[in-house]
Amino acid sequence: MKLLRPFLLSVSIILFAWLFISNINLINVATTLNEAEINSEIKKVNEFTDIARLKEFAIEKINYMETIRNRFAENAMIRVAVISVLIILQVLLYATGGNMFSTKTTR
């Protein structure tokens, strides 16, 4: 029981931190605004009559998607770094053992 409780606490803290950090920026807080933007983009596509201009628009959107994918990759690297730091901290805290704030000293 002495080992099980710290282990479960460590796992829960690591999982909580991972979930919180990786998902906090993915919350869609402006759903109506996003829907309006999507409808605006669809309207732009429907208004094109020149195929060359439509191709330019599609290429711009593809480049934008590539930029977004790169940002997600950067964010993923940050999440991995944070998770690594949390794991190291948890291991260090577990390795030190005992209550760091206790005023009692054991002999």
N, C-alpha and C positions, 0 to 999 in steps of 0.2 A: 504494500500500500504506500510505503514511503516513496517508492520510485514511480508508481503509477500516477499519482496526483500531479507531480511536477511535469511529467511527460505529457499528460493530457492538457495541462495548462499551457505548456509550450506550443503544442500543436494547435490549440484553439487560438492563441494569440497570433501565431504565424498565419493561419488561415483567415482570421478576421482582418488582419492588416492587408493581406493579399487581395481579399475581396473588396475591401474599402478603397484601396488605392487604385486598383485596376478598373473599378466600375464607376467611380465618382464622376469622372469627366464624360462618361457615356450617357448620362441621364439626359433625356430629351425634355428640357424644361420649357421650350417654346414650340410646342407641337403645332399650334395654329400658324405661327410664323413660317415654320418649315413647310407646311401644306400649301400656304400661299406662294412660297418661293417655287415649289415644285409645279404648281399650276401655272405660274408665270413662265417657267422654262418650257413647259409643254405648249403654251400659247405661242412662244417664240418659234418653236420648231414647226408648228402648224402654219405659221405665217410665211415660211420660206417658199420662194418660187424658183430661185436660182440654186441649182445643185452645187455649184462651186461654193457659194456662201454657206450652204448646209454642211458641206464637207469641212469648211473652216470652223464652223461652230462645233461640229463633232470632235475635231482635233483639239480645240480648246478645252472641251469637257473631258477628253481623255487625259490631257496634260494635267488638268485640275485633279482628276482622280488619282493620278500618279503622285502628285504632291501630297494629297491626303494620305495615301498609302505610306509614303515616306514618313509623314508625321506620326502615324500609328506605329510604325516600326521604331521610331525614336522613343515614343512613349512606352513601348514594350521593353526597350532596353532600360529605361528608367525604372520601370516596375521590377525588372529582374534585379537591378542594383539594390533597390529598396528591400526586396525580399531577402537578398543575400545579407544585407546589413542586419536585418531583423533576425535572421537565423544566427548570425555570429553573435549578436547581442544576447539572444536567448541561451546560446551555448555558454557564453561567458558567465551569464547570471546563474545558470544552473551549475556550472563548474565551481563557482565561488561558494555555493551552498549556504545554508543558514539564512538568518535574517540580518541583512546589512544594517538595519536601523536599530537593532537591539543594543542596549547598553550593557548587557551581561556579557561576561567573557567566560568561556569554558576552559577548564584545566584538564 
